[in-house]
Amino acid sequence: MTACLFGTYDREHSANRLLRRALADGGFGVEELHEALWEDTRYKGTRYFGGRSIAVLARRWTAAAGRLAGAWRRRGGAPPLVVVGFGGQLDVLLAARVCRPRAGLVFAPLVSLTETLVEDRAVFRAGGVRARLVTALDRAAWRAADLTLADTVAHADYFRGLGAPPERVAAWHFGVEPEFLTSTTRAPVPRRVLFYGRYLPLHGIDTIIAAAARLRERADVVLIGDGPERPRMQTLAARLGVAVTWRDEVPLAALPGELAAASVVLGVFGTGRKAAMVVPNKVYQAAAAGCALVTGDGPALREVLDPGVHCLACAPGDADALAAAVGRLLDDAPLAARLGAAARAHVLQHFGPVQVATHLAGVLAAKLGLRPEGRAA
């Protein structure tokens, strides 16, 4: 059976690359009907969601939707499983209307617009008209899909609580990207503590800076990346007198080397609900690379890693606890090595490419009665 990835979804986002790979590894023939739109602006701040920008994006999406509908009409072959990935709330509504006949419609959003734009980033005021509109769009997308894939059980429960049909939601962990599967023998740099990311509220960079202020010369904290929160974080570090190394984003291919050079790798420490419901890519990556990992505790993390066995976890937003956990790993190299080795073995056994592809195929068979070869379950 063919799986057709459809829409204006962010094609190069890690969630969509992992989804595409899992479908192919699970035995589905994969094709794409895609129109680039959201990738044009990497960091989507408040202005991106302002009235003028939204009007321009609406015109561009409408034109893209017309091209996608035409491409669907021209495609031949048996009805495919239509799949819409991260960034595709509008695409699901389009697919539900134009992608007929089809074997099924699956939506893998990674996150809702509500938690991202209202709860986490506060782009739209909670209870306001725009906040209600994005929640209505989330609900419409979930109801249009035959199946919505959530990245964790905790996230699946949130989707249901926000209005997704309970029987049409299933958890599927995205797992590890192939770039991080190969082990490295490079020795870590003593005292180097690494964070990388896009400086989003869920990352809790302020907690990292506050922990660095407590650690002082015990740790060399390196932060790689860029994003809307970076200028404010640099101001905070300067005010606290923290000597943090700020580096710009590096290519994906360079990240395994950065991980190998770190004595400790940091996950996310945000205090919002979103941080507790997701397992960020960087957590999977650090675990697969065999790094000593410290991250914020929460229900989603415990679906994937066992704190104390595979990593150290601290309460979100607790700079004292974070500093203590980092200091413990820096002072106890055997513990750091043991946690890293256990995390790598665990993640490769349960969340490697074969495992996530098999799980996805099983979910599609159980929920939709679809198998790659087209036999009913």
C-alpha positions in Angstrom: 0.0 0.0 0.0 1.1 3.5 -0.7 1.3 6.2 2.0 0.9 9.7 0.4 2.4 12.5 2.5 0.1 15.4 1.6 0.1 19.2 2.2 2.2 22.2 3.2 3.7 20.5 6.3 7.2 21.4 7.2 9.0 18.8 5.1 12.4 19.0 6.8 11.2 19.1 10.4 12.6 16.1 12.3 9.2 14.8 13.2 8.2 14.6 9.5 11.5 13.1 8.5 11.0 10.4 11.1 7.4 9.8 10.1 8.5 9.4 6.4 11.2 7.0 7.4 9.0 4.9 9.7 6.4 4.5 6.9 9.0 3.4 4.4 10.7 1.1 6.9 7.3 -0.3 7.8 6.7 -1.5 4.3 4.6 1.3 2.8 5.5 2.8 -0.5 5.9 6.5 0.2 5.0 9.4 -2.2 4.7 13.1 -1.4 2.4 15.7 -2.7 4.0 18.7 -1.0 4.0 22.5 -1.4 6.6 24.4 0.7 5.2 27.2 2.8 6.1 27.3 6.5 9.8 26.6 6.0 10.3 30.1 4.6 10.5 31.5 8.2 12.5 29.4 10.6 11.8 31.3 13.8 8.1 32.2 14.1 7.8 35.0 16.6 4.8 37.2 17.5 5.0 39.2 14.3 4.7 36.1 12.2 1.2 35.6 13.6 0.2 39.3 13.2 -2.7 40.3 11.1 -0.6 41.4 8.0 1.5 38.3 8.1 -1.5 36.0 8.5 -3.2 37.6 5.5 -0.2 37.0 3.3 0.1 33.4 4.6 -3.6 32.8 3.9 -3.2 33.9 0.3 -0.1 31.7 -0.2 -1.8 28.7 1.5 -4.9 29.1 -0.7 -2.7 29.1 -3.8 -0.8 26.1 -2.5 -4.1 24.3 -1.7 -5.2 24.7 -5.3 -2.0 23.2 -6.6 -2.2 20.3 -4.2 -5.8 19.6 -5.2 -4.7 19.6 -8.9 -1.8 17.2 -8.1 -4.2 14.9 -6.3 -6.5 14.8 -9.3 -3.6 13.9 -11.6 -2.2 11.1 -9.5 -3.1 7.5 -10.5 -3.1 4.2 -8.8 -5.0 2.6 -5.9 -6.4 4.9 -3.1 -3.5 5.6 -0.7 -3.3 6.1 3.0 -3.1 9.9 3.2 -0.7 11.2 5.9 -0.3 14.8 7.1 2.6 15.7 9.3 3.7 18.4 11.7 2.5 21.9 10.7 -0.5 20.5 8.8 -3.6 21.5 10.6 -5.0 23.3 7.5 -3.7 20.5 5.3 -5.9 17.9 7.1 -9.0 19.9 6.4 -8.0 20.1 2.7 -7.1 16.4 2.5 -10.4 15.4 4.0 -12.2 17.3 1.2 -10.1 16.6 -1.9 -8.3 13.3 -1.2 -11.0 10.9 -2.3 -11.0 8.0 -2.7 -8.5 7.2 0.0 -7.7 4.3 2.3 -7.6 6.5 5.4 -6.4 9.9 6.6 -3.8 10.1 9.4 -2.6 13.3 11.1 0.7 13.4 13.0 0.8 17.0 14.4 3.5 16.5 17.1 1.9 19.5 18.9 -1.3 21.4 18.9 -1.6 25.0 17.9 -3.3 25.7 21.3 -0.4 24.5 23.5 2.2 26.2 21.3 0.7 29.6 20.6 -1.5 30.1 23.6 -0.2 28.1 26.5 3.6 27.9 25.8 4.6 31.0 23.8 1.6 33.2 24.8 1.4 34.6 21.2 -2.4 34.7 21.6 -4.0 35.7 24.9 -5.8 32.8 26.6 -9.5 33.2 26.3 -9.2 35.7 23.5 -10.8 35.4 20.0 -7.6 34.3 18.3 -6.9 31.7 21.0 -10.4 30.3 20.6 -9.9 30.2 16.8 -6.7 28.2 17.0 -8.3 25.7 19.4 -11.2 25.4 17.0 -8.8 24.7 14.2 -7.1 22.0 16.3 -10.4 20.3 17.0 -11.5 20.5 13.4 -8.2 18.9 12.2 -8.6 16.1 14.8 -12.1 15.4 13.8 -11.3 15.4 10.1 -8.6 12.7 10.5 -9.4 9.0 10.8 -6.5 8.8 13.2 -4.3 11.3 15.0 -0.8 10.2 16.2 0.5 11.8 19.4 4.2 11.6 20.2 3.5 10.5 23.8 0.7 9.0 25.9 0.6 12.2 27.9 0.2 14.2 24.7 -2.6 11.8 23.5 -4.5 12.4 26.8 -4.1 16.2 26.3 -5.4 16.0 22.7 -8.5 14.1 23.9 -9.0 16.6 26.7 -9.0 19.4 24.2 -11.6 17.8 22.0 -10.0 15.1 19.9 -12.3 12.0 19.4 -10.9 9.6 22.0 -11.1 6.5 19.8 -9.2 8.2 17.0 -6.1 9.1 18.9 -3.1 6.8 19.5 0.4 7.3 20.9 3.4 6.7 18.7 6.9 7.7 19.8 8.9 9.2 17.0 12.2 7.6 18.2 15.8 8.3 17.1 17.1 9.9 14.0 19.6 7.8 12.0 22.4 10.4 12.4 22.7 9.5 16.1 22.8 5.7 15.9 26.5 5.4 15.3 28.6 5.3 18.5 31.7 7.4 18.9 34.9 6.9 20.9 35.7 10.6 21.2 36.5 11.5 24.8 34.3 14.3 26.2 35.8 17.6 27.1 36.1 17.9 30.9 33.4 20.1 32.5 31.7 20.9 29.2 27.9 21.1 29.7 25.9 21.3 26.4 22.5 22.6 25.5 21.3 23.1 21.9 17.9 24.2 20.6 15.8 27.0 19.4 15.4 29.0 22.6 11.7 28.3 23.1 9.9 28.8 26.4 9.5 25.0 26.9 13.4 24.8 26.9 13.7 26.7 30.2 16.9 28.4 29.3 16.5 30.8 32.2 16.7 27.7 34.5 19.9 26.7 32.7 21.4 30.1 33.1 20.5 30.2 36.8 22.1 26.8 37.3 25.2 27.9 35.6 25.4 30.8 38.0 25.4 28.3 40.9 28.0 26.0 39.2 30.4 28.9 38.2 33.8 27.5 37.4 32.8 23.9 38.0 31.1 23.8 34.6 31.7 25.3 31.1 28.2 25.8 29.8 27.9 25.9 26.0 24.6 26.9 24.4 24.2 26.2 20.7 21.4 27.6 18.6 19.2 30.7 18.0 15.6 31.7 18.6 13.2 34.2 20.0 14.4 33.8 23.6 18.1 34.1 23.0 18.5 37.9 23.4 16.7 37.9 26.7 18.7 34.9 27.9 22.0 36.7 27.1 20.8 39.7 29.0 20.0 37.5 32.0 23.4 35.8 31.9 25.1 39.2 31.8 23.1 40.4 34.8 24.0 37.3 36.8 27.6 37.5 35.7 27.6 34.0 34.2 30.3 33.1 31.7 28.3 31.1 29.2 29.6 30.3 25.7 27.0 31.3 23.1 27.3 29.6 19.7 25.1 29.8 16.6 23.2 26.8 15.3 25.2 23.9 13.7 24.1 21.5 11.0 22.4 18.3 12.0 25.4 16.3 10.7 27.6 18.1 13.2 25.5 17.4 16.3 26.8 13.9 17.0 30.3 15.4 17.3 29.0 18.1 19.7 27.3 15.5 21.8 30.4 13.3 22.0 32.5 16.3 23.2 30.1 17.1 26.1 30.5 15.7 29.6 26.9 16.4 30.3 24.0 17.2 27.9 20.9 19.1 28.9 17.4 18.5 27.9 14.5 20.9 28.6 13.4 22.5 31.9 10.3 24.6 31.1 7.5 24.7 33.7 4.6 24.8 31.2 2.3 21.9 30.5 3.8 21.4 27.0 7.3 20.6 28.5 5.7 17.8 30.6 4.0 16.2 27.6 6.8 16.0 25.1 10.0 14.1 24.7 12.2 16.6 22.7 14.4 15.4 19.9 17.4 16.4 21.9 16.6 13.9 24.6 16.3 11.0 22.1 19.5 12.2 20.5 21.6 12.5 23.7 20.3 9.1 24.9 21.1 7.4 21.6 24.6 9.0 21.6 25.3 7.5 25.0 25.6 10.9 26.7 25.1 11.7 30.4 21.8 13.5 30.3 20.0 15.8 32.7 16.5 16.9 31.8 13.2 18.1 33.4 11.1 15.4 35.0 7.6 14.7 33.8 5.2 12.0 32.6 6.3 12.0 29.0 10.0 11.6 29.9 9.1 8.5 32.0 7.5 6.9 29.0 10.9 6.8 27.3 13.6 6.9 30.0 13.8 5.9 33.6 15.4 8.6 35.8 18.2 7.3 37.8 18.8 4.4 35.4 19.1 6.2 32.0 19.4 9.8 33.0 19.1 12.3 35.9 15.9 14.3 36.1 15.0 17.3 38.1 11.9 19.3 38.8 11.1 21.7 35.9 12.3 25.2 36.6 14.4 24.2 39.6 17.8 25.7 39.1 19.2 24.4 42.4 18.2 20.8 41.5 19.6 21.2 38.0 23.0 22.5 39.3 23.1 19.7 41.8 22.4 17.0 39.1 25.0 18.5 36.7 27.6 18.8 39.5 27.0 15.2 40.5 27.7 13.9 36.9 30.8 16.1 36.5 32.1 14.8 39.8 31.3 11.1 39.2 32.6 10.1 35.7 31.7 6.4 36.3 28.1 7.3 37.0 28.0 9.5 33.9 29.3 6.7 31.8 27.0 4.1 33.3 23.9 6.3 32.7 24.9 7.1 29.1 25.6 3.5 28.2 22.3 2.4 29.8 20.4 5.1 27.9 21.9 4.2 24.6 21.1 0.5 25.0 17.6 1.2 26.1 16.7 3.7 23.3 18.2 1.6 20.6 16.3 -1.5 21.8 12.9 0.3 22.2 13.0 3.4 20.0 15.3 2.6 17.1 14.2 2.7 13.4 13.0 -0.9 13.3 11.1 -0.6 16.6 9.3 2.6 15.7 8.4 1.4 12.2 7.0 -1.8 13.6 5.0 0.1 16.2 3.6 2.5 13.6 2.6 -0.4 11.3 0.9 -2.0 14.3 -1.0 1.1 15.2 -2.2 1.6 11.6 -3.3 -2.1 11.5 -5.1 -1.9 14.8 -6.8 1.4 14.3 -7.5 1.5 10.6 -7.2 -2.1 9.5 -4.5 -1.2 7.1 -1.3 -3.1 6.4 1.5 -2.2 3.9 0.6 -5.0 1.5 -3.0 -3.9 1.6 -4.5 -6.8 3.5 -7.2 -6.1 6.1 -6.1 -6.6 9.7 
